[in-house]
Amino acid sequence: MDLIHPQLAAFAAVLEEGSFEGAGRRLCVTSSAVSQRIKALEDRLGQLLVVRQPPCRPTPAGELLLRRVRPMQTLEAEALADLLPEESQGARTRPIAIAVNSDSLITWFLPALSQLHKAHGYLFDLHVDDQDHTLELLRSGAVLGAVSGKATPLQGCGVDFLGRMRYQAIASPSFAARYFSQGVNAATFGRAPMISLNRKDELQWRFMRGITRAHLDPPMHYIPTPSGIVEAAALGLGWCLAPDSMLAPALKQKSIVILAPEQKLDVPLYWHHAAVRSSTLQQLAHVLTTVARGVLHQ
């Protein structure tokens, strides 16, 4: 049973499934019926809402609408659970879309989701991006909440401080001896190969500028494996920044060293979410902030 208008349900389903066919399967109607509902909605609003190329994505107007529909879906699931618990299972099992940065995902985020799933049966649809870019997913309506490095909330959203993720510069002992025997400075950073997750990853650059005040162009590895970045450094591929909570095993095995123990980079993290009175969002915020504050620096 759906409380949301069928046209809005079809609109959200197309964007979540990426196609009219996928939306039809979810809604148990034909893709033609989905198309007709989307067209009728676009006619009512006088704007195109969906880019009809695989995978389907929202237009700018569609993004604005999707940001409103996401919280409505959550409130619909809660209303059905209260009023028709025997008919609410389908709504309750719709995954909650969340954007999170990769370092949070591999250090503290999954235990929080586990608590929420065990307590409430929630399912999750995770979108992983750099902490400086996750808010774009919330702005576009792709997710209901986001872990971000930015403190300023979007219009119509709330924000909770989670804590600071502390990063330290690491490398293998042999790599450190080869490239950093003269210390960490502009000259040594400029010639030492550096490991970065991707071209959005600004942490290493921020760390180097904090020490050297220089704009450098070191040799680069791009290795998109957050769980393996410490291993990549231990194998001598280059130096990198990694969360301090991930370093203990490698430090104990002496496969890495900290290049500048006195220099740390703290990245504040925040939980952004739609500002609606929702028990689901309240439970998410409570568990995420509680777990994060037990792991992140305060």
C-alpha positions as YAML, in Angstrom:
chain: A
units: angstrom
residues:
- id: 1
  name: MET
  ca: [0.00, 0.00, 0.00]
- id: 2
  name: ASP
  ca: [1.33, 3.45, -0.95]
- id: 3
  name: LEU
  ca: [0.29, 6.75, 0.62]
- id: 4
  name: ILE
  ca: [2.44, 8.83, -1.72]
- id: 5
  name: HIS
  ca: [0.83, 9.78, -5.03]
- id: 6
  name: PRO
  ca: [1.57, 7.10, -7.69]
- id: 7
  name: GLN
  ca: [3.21, 9.69, -9.93]
- id: 8
  name: LEU
  ca: [5.69, 10.63, -7.20]
- id: 9
  name: ALA
  ca: [6.29, 6.97, -6.36]
- id: 10
  name: ALA
  ca: [7.04, 6.26, -10.02]
- id: 11
  name: PHE
  ca: [9.36, 9.28, -10.21]
- id: 12
  name: ALA
  ca: [11.40, 8.15, -7.20]
- id: 13
  name: ALA
  ca: [11.48, 4.53, -8.37]
- id: 14
  name: VAL
  ca: [12.82, 5.45, -11.83]
- id: 15
  name: LEU
  ca: [15.71, 7.39, -10.31]
- id: 16
  name: GLU
  ca: [16.47, 4.74, -7.70]
- id: 17
  name: GLU
  ca: [16.37, 1.85, -10.17]
- id: 18
  name: GLY
  ca: [17.95, 3.79, -13.02]
- id: 19
  name: SER
  ca: [15.37, 2.75, -15.61]
- id: 20
  name: PHE
  ca: [11.66, 2.66, -16.36]
- id: 21
  name: GLU
  ca: [11.81, -1.13, -16.57]
- id: 22
  name: GLY
  ca: [13.36, -1.44, -13.12]
- id: 23
  name: ALA
  ca: [10.81, 0.96, -11.68]
- id: 24
  name: GLY
  ca: [8.01, -1.07, -13.25]
- id: 25
  name: ARG
  ca: [9.30, -4.28, -11.67]
- id: 26
  name: ARG
  ca: [9.43, -2.64, -8.26]
- id: 27
  name: LEU
  ca: [5.97, -1.10, -8.55]
- id: 28
  name: CYS
  ca: [4.46, -4.20, -10.22]
- id: 29
  name: VAL
  ca: [3.30, -2.25, -13.27]
- id: 30
  name: THR
  ca: [4.50, -2.05, -16.87]
- id: 31
  name: SER
  ca: [7.29, 0.30, -17.91]
- id: 32
  name: SER
  ca: [4.71, 2.02, -20.13]
- id: 33
  name: ALA
  ca: [2.58, 2.77, -17.07]
- id: 34
  name: VAL
  ca: [5.62, 4.20, -15.30]
- id: 35
  name: SER
  ca: [6.38, 6.39, -18.32]
- id: 36
  name: GLN
  ca: [2.80, 7.67, -18.39]
- id: 37
  name: ARG
  ca: [2.93, 8.58, -14.70]
- id: 38
  name: ILE
  ca: [6.21, 10.47, -15.13]
- id: 39
  name: LYS
  ca: [4.86, 12.29, -18.18]
- id: 40
  name: ALA
  ca: [1.69, 13.26, -16.30]
- id: 41
  name: LEU
  ca: [3.78, 14.57, -13.38]
- id: 42
  name: GLU
  ca: [5.98, 16.59, -15.73]
- id: 43
  name: ASP
  ca: [2.87, 18.01, -17.41]
- id: 44
  name: ARG
  ca: [1.41, 19.01, -14.04]
- id: 45
  name: LEU
  ca: [4.62, 20.79, -13.00]
- id: 46
  name: GLY
  ca: [5.43, 22.14, -16.45]
- id: 47
  name: GLN
  ca: [9.05, 20.93, -16.28]
- id: 48
  name: LEU
  ca: [11.11, 17.94, -17.35]
- id: 49
  name: LEU
  ca: [12.08, 15.89, -14.32]
- id: 50
  name: VAL
  ca: [13.95, 12.86, -15.67]
- id: 51
  name: VAL
  ca: [16.75, 12.56, -18.23]
- id: 52
  name: ARG
  ca: [15.65, 9.54, -20.25]
- id: 53
  name: GLN
  ca: [19.08, 8.04, -20.90]
- id: 54
  name: PRO
  ca: [20.40, 4.98, -19.07]
- id: 55
  name: PRO
  ca: [20.88, 5.25, -16.22]
- id: 56
  name: CYS
  ca: [18.01, 7.67, -15.74]
- id: 57
  name: ARG
  ca: [18.94, 10.73, -13.69]
- id: 58
  name: PRO
  ca: [17.10, 13.82, -12.48]
- id: 59
  name: THR
  ca: [17.12, 17.15, -14.24]
- id: 60
  name: PRO
  ca: [17.80, 20.21, -12.01]
- id: 61
  name: ALA
  ca: [14.04, 20.44, -11.43]
- id: 62
  name: GLY
  ca: [13.97, 16.72, -10.71]
- id: 63
  name: GLU
  ca: [16.68, 17.13, -8.09]
- id: 64
  name: LEU
  ca: [14.61, 19.75, -6.28]
- id: 65
  name: LEU
  ca: [11.58, 17.47, -6.31]
- id: 66
  name: LEU
  ca: [13.54, 14.39, -5.25]
- id: 67
  name: ARG
  ca: [14.88, 16.24, -2.20]
- id: 68
  name: ARG
  ca: [11.24, 16.68, -1.10]
- id: 69
  name: VAL
  ca: [10.12, 13.16, -1.99]
- id: 70
  name: ARG
  ca: [12.89, 11.37, -0.05]
- id: 71
  name: PRO
  ca: [11.65, 12.52, 3.40]
- id: 72
  name: MET
  ca: [8.04, 11.85, 2.30]
- id: 73
  name: GLN
  ca: [8.95, 8.21, 1.64]
- id: 74
  name: THR
  ca: [10.42, 7.91, 5.12]
- id: 75
  name: LEU
  ca: [7.34, 9.44, 6.74]
- id: 76
  name: GLU
  ca: [5.13, 7.16, 4.63]
- id: 77
  name: ALA
  ca: [6.94, 4.07, 5.93]
- id: 78
  name: GLU
  ca: [6.56, 5.27, 9.51]
- id: 79
  name: ALA
  ca: [2.85, 6.01, 9.07]
- id: 80
  name: LEU
  ca: [2.21, 2.57, 7.58]
- id: 81
  name: ALA
  ca: [4.13, 0.92, 10.41]
- id: 82
  name: ASP
  ca: [1.95, 2.76, 12.94]
- id: 83
  name: LEU
  ca: [-1.44, 2.34, 11.24]
- id: 84
  name: LEU
  ca: [-1.11, -0.85, 9.17]
- id: 85
  name: PRO
  ca: [1.80, -2.85, 10.58]
- id: 86
  name: GLU
  ca: [0.76, -5.97, 8.69]
- id: 87
  name: GLU
  ca: [0.99, -4.08, 5.38]
- id: 88
  name: SER
  ca: [4.06, -1.99, 6.12]
- id: 89
  name: GLN
  ca: [6.82, -4.52, 5.44]
- id: 90
  name: GLY
  ca: [7.35, -3.43, 1.84]
- id: 91
  name: ALA
  ca: [7.84, 0.18, 2.84]
- id: 92
  name: ARG
  ca: [10.04, -0.74, 5.79]
- id: 93
  name: THR
  ca: [12.37, -2.77, 3.58]
- id: 94
  name: ARG
  ca: [13.04, 0.11, 1.16]
- id: 95
  name: PRO
  ca: [16.76, 0.86, 1.61]
- id: 96
  name: ILE
  ca: [17.69, 4.17, 3.23]
- id: 97
  name: ALA
  ca: [20.05, 6.06, 0.91]
- id: 98
  name: ILE
  ca: [23.06, 7.55, 2.72]
- id: 99
  name: ALA
  ca: [26.25, 9.20, 1.45]
- id: 100
  name: VAL
  ca: [29.45, 8.50, 3.39]
- id: 101
  name: ASN
  ca: [33.16, 9.02, 2.90]
- id: 102
  name: SER
  ca: [35.26, 5.89, 2.45]
- id: 103
  name: ASP
  ca: [37.40, 6.32, 5.59]
- id: 104
  name: SER
  ca: [34.32, 6.54, 7.79]
- id: 105
  name: LEU
  ca: [32.87, 3.50, 6.07]
- id: 106
  name: ILE
  ca: [35.86, 1.30, 6.92]
- id: 107
  name: THR
  ca: [36.45, 2.60, 10.46]
- id: 108
  name: TRP
  ca: [33.20, 3.33, 12.35]
- id: 109
  name: PHE
  ca: [30.18, 3.56, 10.05]
- id: 110
  name: LEU
  ca: [29.39, -0.13, 9.49]
- id: 111
  name: PRO
  ca: [29.12, -0.93, 13.23]
- id: 112
  name: ALA
  ca: [26.57, 1.89, 13.50]
- id: 113
  name: LEU
  ca: [24.54, 0.50, 10.59]
- id: 114
  name: SER
  ca: [24.69, -2.94, 12.18]
- id: 115
  name: GLN
  ca: [23.12, -1.58, 15.36]
- id: 116
  name: LEU
  ca: [20.36, 0.10, 13.37]
- id: 117
  name: HIS
  ca: [19.64, -3.00, 11.30]
- id: 118
  name: LYS
  ca: [19.47, -5.28, 14.35]
- id: 119
  name: ALA
  ca: [17.27, -2.88, 16.31]
- id: 120
  name: HIS
  ca: [14.93, -1.70, 13.55]
- id: 121
  name: GLY
  ca: [15.45, -3.90, 10.49]
- id: 122
  name: TYR
  ca: [16.57, -0.98, 8.34]
- id: 123
  name: LEU
  ca: [18.23, -1.66, 5.01]
- id: 124
  name: PHE
  ca: [20.77, 0.75, 3.52]
- id: 125
  name: ASP
  ca: [21.81, 2.01, 0.11]
- id: 126
  name: LEU
  ca: [25.27, 3.54, 0.56]
- id: 127
  name: HIS
  ca: [26.81, 6.07, -1.81]
- id: 128
  name: VAL
  ca: [30.55, 6.52, -1.23]
- id: 129
  name: ASP
  ca: [32.30, 9.80, -2.06]
- id: 130
  name: ASP
  ca: [34.91, 12.15, -0.65]
- id: 131
  name: GLN
  ca: [33.78, 13.93, 2.53]
- id: 132
  name: ASP
  ca: [34.01, 17.27, 0.72]
- id: 133
  name: HIS
  ca: [31.59, 16.07, -1.98]
- id: 134
  name: THR
  ca: [28.94, 13.97, -0.19]
- id: 135
  name: LEU
  ca: [26.69, 17.00, 0.30]
- id: 136
  name: GLU
  ca: [26.22, 17.16, -3.46]
- id: 137
  name: LEU
  ca: [24.41, 13.83, -3.23]
- id: 138
  name: LEU
  ca: [22.13, 15.22, -0.51]
- id: 139
  name: ARG
  ca: [21.55, 18.39, -2.51]
- id: 140
  name: SER
  ca: [20.60, 16.38, -5.60]
- id: 141
  name: GLY
  ca: [18.11, 14.26, -3.65]
- id: 142
  name: ALA
  ca: [20.07, 11.06, -4.25]
- id: 143
  name: VAL
  ca: [20.34, 10.40, -0.49]
- id: 144
  name: LEU
  ca: [18.41, 11.13, 2.68]
- id: 145
  name: GLY
  ca: [21.49, 11.87, 4.80]
- id: 146
  name: ALA
  ca: [25.23, 12.36, 4.39]
- id: 147
  name: VAL
  ca: [28.45, 12.27, 6.38]
- id: 148
  name: SER
  ca: [30.33, 15.39, 5.32]
- id: 149
  name: GLY
  ca: [33.39, 17.42, 6.16]
- id: 150
  name: LYS
  ca: [31.36, 20.62, 5.78]
- id: 151
  name: ALA
  ca: [29.57, 22.19, 8.71]
- id: 152
  name: THR
  ca: [27.05, 24.46, 6.96]
- id: 153
  name: PRO
  ca: [23.71, 22.69, 6.42]
- id: 154
  name: LEU
  ca: [21.78, 22.82, 3.18]
- id: 155
  name: GLN
  ca: [18.46, 24.62, 3.13]
- id: 156
  name: GLY
  ca: [15.84, 22.40, 4.73]
- id: 157
  name: CYS
  ca: [18.43, 20.16, 6.40]
- id: 158
  name: GLY
  ca: [19.82, 19.71, 9.90]
- id: 159
  name: VAL
  ca: [23.38, 18.92, 10.96]
- id: 160
  name: ASP
  ca: [25.03, 17.14, 13.92]
- id: 161
  name: PHE
  ca: [28.73, 17.19, 14.80]
- id: 162
  name: LEU
  ca: [30.23, 13.68, 14.82]
- id: 163
  name: GLY
  ca: [33.86, 14.27, 15.75]
- id: 164
  name: ARG
  ca: [37.25, 14.67, 14.11]
- id: 165
  name: MET
  ca: [38.96, 11.94, 12.12]
- id: 166
  name: ARG
  ca: [42.69, 12.19, 12.76]
- id: 167
  name: TYR
  ca: [45.11, 11.40, 9.95]
- id: 168
  name: GLN
  ca: [48.83, 10.73, 10.10]
- id: 169
  name: ALA
  ca: [51.43, 10.50, 7.35]
- id: 170
  name: ILE
  ca: [52.85, 7.00, 6.94]
- id: 171
  name: ALA
  ca: [55.34, 5.09, 4.80]
- id: 172
  name: SER
  ca: [57.37, 1.91, 4.96]
- id: 173
  name: PRO
  ca: [60.65, 2.16, 6.91]
- id: 174
  name: SER
  ca: [62.72, 1.70, 3.75]
- id: 175
  name: PHE
  ca: [60.69, 4.31, 1.86]
- id: 176
  name: ALA
  ca: [61.08, 6.78, 4.74]
- id: 177
  name: ALA
  ca: [64.82, 6.18, 4.83]
- id: 178
  name: ARG
  ca: [65.12, 6.69, 1.07]
- id: 179
  name: TYR
  ca: [63.01, 9.82, 0.67]
- id: 180
  name: PHE
  ca: [62.69, 11.46, 4.10]
- id: 181
  name: SER
  ca: [66.10, 11.02, 5.72]
- id: 182
  name: GLN
  ca: [66.41, 14.83, 5.63]
- id: 183
  name: GLY
  ca: [63.02, 15.29, 7.28]
- id: 184
  name: VAL
  ca: [59.63, 16.33, 5.91]
- id: 185
  name: ASN
  ca: [59.92, 19.53, 3.93]
- id: 186
  name: ALA
  ca: [59.13, 20.94, 0.50]
- id: 187
  name: ALA
  ca: [62.17, 19.29, -1.10]
- id: 188
  name: THR
  ca: [61.48, 15.79, 0.22]
- id: 189
  name: PHE
  ca: [57.72, 15.97, -0.38]
- id: 190
  name: GLY
  ca: [58.36, 17.21, -3.90]
- id: 191
  name: ARG
  ca: [60.27, 14.07, -4.96]
- id: 192
  name: ALA
  ca: [58.63, 11.32, -2.87]
- id: 193
  name: PRO
  ca: [55.84, 9.34, -4.62]
- id: 194
  name: MET
  ca: [52.48, 9.98, -2.99]
- id: 195
  name: ILE
  ca: [49.44, 7.67, -2.74]
- id: 196
  name: SER
  ca: [45.98, 9.18, -3.24]
- id: 197
  name: LEU
  ca: [42.60, 7.49, -3.43]
- id: 198
  name: ASN
  ca: [41.45, 9.55, -6.41]
- id: 199
  name: ARG
  ca: [41.58, 13.04, -7.84]
- id: 200
  name: LYS
  ca: [39.03, 14.30, -5.35]
- id: 201
  name: ASP
  ca: [41.25, 13.35, -2.41]
- id: 202
  name: GLU
  ca: [42.69, 16.61, -1.06]
- id: 203
  name: LEU
  ca: [44.02, 15.41, 2.31]
- id: 204
  name: GLN
  ca: [47.64, 14.83, 1.32]
- id: 205
  name: TRP
  ca: [47.79, 18.22, -0.38]
- id: 206
  name: ARG
  ca: [46.30, 19.89, 2.69]
- id: 207
  name: PHE
  ca: [48.85, 18.14, 4.90]
- id: 208
  name: MET
  ca: [51.81, 19.20, 2.75]
- id: 209
  name: ARG
  ca: [50.63, 22.82, 2.53]
- id: 210
  name: GLY
  ca: [50.26, 22.90, 6.30]
- id: 211
  name: ILE
  ca: [53.94, 21.98, 6.69]
- id: 212
  name: THR
  ca: [55.60, 23.63, 3.70]
- id: 213
  name: ARG
  ca: [53.22, 26.44, 2.61]
- id: 214
  name: ALA
  ca: [54.28, 25.39, -0.89]
- id: 215
  name: HIS
  ca: [52.34, 24.17, -3.94]
- id: 216
  name: LEU
  ca: [54.10, 20.94, -4.90]
- id: 217
  name: ASP
  ca: [53.83, 18.49, -7.77]
- id: 218
  name: PRO
  ca: [55.06, 15.11, -6.46]
- id: 219
  name: PRO
  ca: [54.94, 11.79, -8.36]
- id: 220
  name: MET
  ca: [51.47, 10.27, -7.84]
- id: 221
  name: HIS
  ca: [49.82, 6.88, -7.41]
- id: 222
  name: TYR
  ca: [46.01, 6.76, -7.60]
- id: 223
  name: ILE
  ca: [44.90, 3.65, -5.73]
- id: 224
  name: PRO
  ca: [41.13, 3.59, -5.00]
- id: 225
  name: THR
  ca: [41.28, 1.09, -2.16]
- id: 226
  name: PRO
  ca: [40.67, 2.74, 1.22]
- id: 227
  name: SER
  ca: [40.96, -0.56, 3.06]
- id: 228
  name: GLY
  ca: [44.31, -1.25, 1.38]
- id: 229
  name: ILE
  ca: [45.96, 2.15, 1.53]
- id: 230
  name: VAL
  ca: [47.97, 1.25, 4.64]
- id: 231
  name: GLU
  ca: [49.11, -1.94, 2.91]
- id: 232
  name: ALA
  ca: [50.08, 0.05, -0.18]
- id: 233
  name: ALA
  ca: [52.26, 2.30, 1.97]
- id: 234
  name: ALA
  ca: [53.74, -0.71, 3.80]
- id: 235
  name: LEU
  ca: [54.68, -2.24, 0.46]
- id: 236
  name: GLY
  ca: [56.72, 0.85, -0.38]
- id: 237
  name: LEU
  ca: [54.54, 2.29, -3.14]
- id: 238
  name: GLY
  ca: [54.60, 5.73, -1.57]
- id: 239
  name: TRP
  ca: [53.59, 7.76, 1.43]
- id: 240
  name: CYS
  ca: [50.01, 8.67, 2.31]
- id: 241
  name: LEU
  ca: [47.70, 9.86, 5.03]
- id: 242
  name: ALA
  ca: [45.59, 7.28, 6.86]
- id: 243
  name: PRO
  ca: [43.21, 7.44, 9.84]
- id: 244
  name: ASP
  ca: [45.07, 6.79, 13.06]
- id: 245
  name: SER
  ca: [42.47, 4.18, 14.05]
- id: 246
  name: MET
  ca: [43.72, 1.99, 11.17]
- id: 247
  name: LEU
  ca: [47.43, 2.11, 12.01]
- id: 248
  name: ALA
  ca: [47.92, 0.01, 15.15]
- id: 249
  name: PRO
  ca: [48.44, -3.45, 13.49]
- id: 250
  name: ALA
  ca: [50.94, -2.14, 10.91]
- id: 251
  name: LEU
  ca: [52.79, -0.10, 13.52]
- id: 252
  name: LYS
  ca: [53.02, -3.15, 15.78]
- id: 253
  name: GLN
  ca: [54.43, -5.21, 12.90]
- id: 254
  name: LYS
  ca: [56.82, -2.32, 12.10]
- id: 255
  name: SER
  ca: [55.75, -2.41, 8.45]
- id: 256
  name: ILE
  ca: [55.11, 1.35, 8.55]
- id: 257
  name: VAL
  ca: [56.47, 4.37, 10.35]
- id: 258
  name: ILE
  ca: [54.85, 7.74, 11.03]
- id: 259
  name: LEU
  ca: [56.72, 10.36, 9.04]
- id: 260
  name: ALA
  ca: [55.92, 13.38, 11.19]
- id: 261
  name: PRO
  ca: [54.55, 12.30, 14.58]
- id: 262
  name: GLU
  ca: [54.09, 15.90, 15.69]
- id: 263
  name: GLN
  ca: [52.08, 16.81, 12.58]
- id: 264
  name: LYS
  ca: [48.50, 15.54, 12.45]
- id: 265
  name: LEU
  ca: [45.57, 16.45, 10.25]
- id: 266
  name: ASP
  ca: [42.17, 16.51, 11.95]
- id: 267
  name: VAL
  ca: [39.13, 16.45, 9.66]
- id: 268
  name: PRO
  ca: [35.81, 17.36, 11.32]
- id: 269
  name: LEU
  ca: [32.85, 15.26, 10.24]
- id: 270
  name: TYR
  ca: [29.15, 16.10, 10.39]
- id: 271
  name: TRP
  ca: [25.90, 14.19, 9.88]
- id: 272
  name: HIS
  ca: [23.57, 16.11, 7.54]
- id: 273
  name: HIS
  ca: [19.95, 15.03, 7.13]
- id: 274
  name: ALA
  ca: [16.56, 16.22, 5.98]
- id: 275
  name: ALA
  ca: [14.99, 18.39, 8.68]
- id: 276
  name: VAL
  ca: [11.69, 16.57, 9.17]
- id: 277
  name: ARG
  ca: [10.10, 15.10, 12.28]
- id: 278
  name: SER
  ca: [10.92, 11.48, 11.59]
- id: 279
  name: SER
  ca: [11.58, 8.71, 14.08]
- id: 280
  name: THR
  ca: [13.78, 7.00, 11.47]
- id: 281
  name: LEU
  ca: [16.00, 10.06, 11.11]
- id: 282
  name: GLN
  ca: [16.09, 10.52, 14.87]
- id: 283
  name: GLN
  ca: [17.24, 6.93, 15.34]
- id: 284
  name: LEU
  ca: [19.84, 7.32, 12.60]
- id: 285
  name: ALA
  ca: [21.20, 10.51, 14.15]
- id: 286
  name: HIS
  ca: [21.30, 9.05, 17.66]
- id: 287
  name: VAL
  ca: [23.18, 5.87, 16.71]
- id: 288
  name: LEU
  ca: [25.54, 7.52, 14.22]
- id: 289
  name: THR
  ca: [26.55, 10.28, 16.62]
- id: 290
  name: THR
  ca: [26.92, 7.86, 19.55]
- id: 291
  name: VAL
  ca: [29.13, 5.41, 17.65]
- id: 292
  name: ALA
  ca: [31.15, 8.16, 15.95]
- id: 293
  name: ARG
  ca: [31.87, 9.93, 19.22]
- id: 294
  name: GLY
  ca: [33.24, 6.69, 20.64]
- id: 295
  name: VAL
  ca: [35.78, 6.44, 17.81]
- id: 296
  name: LEU
  ca: [36.46, 9.95, 16.48]
- id: 297
  name: HIS
  ca: [38.42, 12.61, 18.35]
- id: 298
  name: GLN
  ca: [36.28, 15.13, 20.19]
...
